Amino acid sequence: MDSAGNPRGWLPRYSLVAGIILLILLVSYIVVPKKVAAPGGTSALPVAGQVVTYTASGFSPDTLTITKGSVVTFKNESGNDLRVASNPHPIHDTYPTRGGCISSTFDSCDTIAPGASWSFQFNILGTWGYHNHVNPTDTGVIVVQ
């Protein structure tokens, strides 16, 4: 025991363990992919595949043709919030799966901040119009073959 009554060597061992735990937390924060906005309070990780970019000029491409089961990532590269939603505005019910925040599941439900993205998997054949709920004059089309 030292003069303070602590077991000899206790503090250095404690500091080493605390340091290792902090290092593990730091590495996991840096290495684990960051989550992006997703519908209904769930999270989605960024995915490879088709990308639609939103800028001050609107959606690009404004029409995208994909195959059934493809995932499309909507990237907000504008200076404003974006909310991707199935047509028509404001009821969002053209894409036929239900369970989204208003009607269709093809609805980001929350705004997508500048620099963030949201992904959706298209599992139903057809032509699906969508818009930015925040600025409904900005529109696009996904064609699923």
N, C-alpha and C positions, 0 to 999 in steps of 0.2 A: 504494500500500500504506500501511496505517496503521502505527503504532509497534509493534503486535503481529505484524506480518507478514501480516495478513489482507487480502484484496483490499478496497479501499474500497467500501462499500455492500453487502457480502455479507450481513452480519447483518440489516439491515433487510429485504432481499429474502427471506431465509429465514424471518423472523418473519411476513412477510405471507403467504407460501405456507402456512406451518403454520396460521396463523389462518383462512385460507380453507378448508383441509381440515377443521379442527375445526368451522367453521360449517356446512359441508355435512353432516358426520356428525350434528350436533345437529339440523338441520332434517329429515334423513331419519328420525331416531329419533322425532321428534314427529309427522311426517306419515304414515309407513307404518303401516297397521293392525296392531294387536297380535294375535298368534296365541293360539288357545285350545286347550284339551285336545282331542285327537283319538285315534282308535284306531290301534294298531299302530305307534306312533312317528311317524306322519305329522302334519302340521299342518293345521288348518282355520281359515279366516278367518271372522269373524262374518258371517252372511248374513241378508238380509231374508227374511221369510216367516213361517211358522207358528212359534209359540213355546209351549213348555211350561215353566212355572216350577216350581221345586222349593223349598218352604219347610218350616218345622217341621211344617206340617200335611200335607205330602205333595205330590203332583203336581197342578198346576192348568193347564188342565182335566185331569180324570182320564181323559176320553175325548175324542179329537180326530179329526175326520173330515177327510181331505185327498184330493187327487187324486194319481194315480200320477205319480212324478217329483218330488213336492214335497219340500222340505227342511224338516226340523223342527229347531229349535234348543232344546236343553234348557239352561235357565239355572238355576244354583244360587244361590238367594237365601236359603238357610238358613245357619245358623252351623256346619254340619258338612260333611264331604266327601260327595260323591255319586258313584255309579258307575251309569250307565244300562246295563241289559242286557236282552236278550230273555228272555222266560220259556222254560221254567221254571227256577227257581233250584235248583241251582247250575250247571246244564249249558248254559243259554242257547242252545238250539238250535231254538226255534220259528221264528224268521225264517230262511227257507231258504237264504240265501247263506252260504257257508262261507269261512273265512279269517280270522276274528277271533281274539282271543287265547285263547279257550276253544273256541268252535265257530262261532257265527253272527257275521257282520260287524256286526250290530246290537248292539254292545257297545262302550262307550267305552274299555274295557280299563284305562284309568288312572282314578284318582279325579279328579273335577272339584271343584276347591277352591271355597269360598264366594266368590261374585262372578264366577266363571268360567263358561264355557258350552262345549257340545259340539254339533255338528250332524251330522245323518244324513239321507241322501236315500233315500226309500222308493220303490223301483222295482218292487215286486211287489204285486199286488192281494191284499187279504185283511184280516183282523183280527189285529193283532199286539199281544199283551200284553207288558208289560215291567215291570221293577221296579228298585228301588235295591239293588244288590248289597250295599251296606254295611248296609242296613236293609230286608231283603226283604219286609217287610209293607207297605211303601209301593209301590203298584202303579199302573199306568195302561194305557190301550189306545190304539193308533193304528189307525184304520180307513182303509184305502187303497181308494178307489173308482176 
